[in-house]
Amino acid sequence: MPIASRACSVGFPSIARCLSPVPSFAGSPAAVRPGETANTLRLLGYLALAVMLIVFDKQAGWLSQVRQYADRLTQPVWALAGLPGRLGVQLGDN
């Protein structure tokens, strides 16, 4: 058993003896590249916009027509995506 862990188990008043040394880093823990901060802020902006759209749609329902149009546009894609599975089931039944 190492000395530091024995000292911690005995109950010395100084907790500094129980902690392992923290390595020092050459740079700050902030973003290393300048573009990372801008990308993070852009992502947070998109997230805030998405939450606002969800809240406004829940309260007023003004995106229901947009959802109907999107549903009509995606139905052929869903049909094509499900085609292999339906063919497999029909071929397995025969």
Secondary structure, 3 states (H helix, E strand, C coil): CCHHHHHHHHCCCCHHHCCCCCCCCCCCCCCCCHHHHHHHHHHHHHHHHHHHHHHHHHHHCCCHHHHHHHHHHHHHHHHHHHHHHHHHHHHHHC
